[in-house]
Amino acid sequence: MANQYRARIVDSEAAASGDVHLDCFLERSKDEGGTWELVDGGHRTVVLDGDAVLAITENEGLTDNQKVGQLADMFKQEVVGWGIDRSDDADQQINALVSFPVKVEL
C-alpha cells in the first residue's frame, strides 16, 4: 500500500524576488486512524510565483473558496515535482534491508 502524504504549511513570507515563500512540513500517513508523522528531510520551503498568486487572489470572478482551491492546486504542482513519495519509499526500503552504519569496500 502506498503512503499518503500531506503538507502542513505553517507560515508565509514575501520574498525580495517577488515570490511568496511557504514554510511547510511534509508528512506521511502512519496508519488508517489519521496519525501523521514528519517525513525525514520533509521541512521545506515552497516558492510560489507572486504574480501567479496575485492573478488568483485579485480575480473578482472567483469566490474565496475557488481562490483557495486554485492556490492549493498551484502548491500541489510545486510539491509533487519534488518526488517526495519516491524518495521516502526508497529510504524506507533501504532501512528495511540494512542497519546503519554500513561499511562498503571501495
C-alpha positions, 0 to 999 in steps of 0.5 A: 500500500502506498503512503499518503502524504500531506503538507502542513504549511505553517507560515508565509513570507514575501520574498525580495524576488517577488515570490511568496515563500511557504514554510511547510512540513511534509508528512506521511500517513502512519496508519488508517486512524489519521496519525501523521508523522514528519517525513525525514528531510520533509521541512521545506520551503515552497516558492510560489510565483507572486504574480501567479498568486496575485492573478488568483487572489485579485480575480473578482470572478472567483469566490474565496473558496475557488481562490483557495482551491486554485492556490492549493492546486498551484502548491500541489504542482510545486510539491509533487515535482519534488518526488517526495513519495519516491524518495521516502519509499526508497529510504524506507526500503533501504532501512528495511534491508540494512542497519546503519552504519554500513561499511562498503569496500571501495 
